[in-house]
Amino acid sequence: MSGLAIHHLPHEGKRDLFRRVHDALEDGGVFVNVEQIRGPDAAVEVMYDQRHEDHVQNSQTPPEEWAAGRERMKHDICADLDSQLTWLREAGFAVVDCLVKDWRFACYAAWRRS
């Protein structure tokens, strides 16, 4: 299980990690990741960003906290959901699915089966 961490890796690092997780799991094992994702294109990414900012504003997050979050986000290396699901399949996972998605946040799972 991983949560909001893998998006800090370069894309090849993500692919390598998915292979290593697959190899570490026994048959029937499952990998679950809650992740920040990039939109499938520039226009959708703008919508993701606006939705994220709206959520932060509606939750009355202090402006300095949001500004610090924006600074941290400059270091993110997000990948779109479809690419990540494809990389999991290429790593050898038999079944891959997105369980929940809310704009830029997704929870997906991959099952190892022989």
Secondary structure, DSSP 4 states (H G I P E B T S, - for coil): -EES-GGGS-HHHHHHHHHHHHHHSPTT-EEEEEEE-B-SSHHHHHHHHHHHHHHHHHTT--HHHHHHHHHHHTT----BHHHHHHHHHHTT-SEEEEEEEETTEEEEEEE---
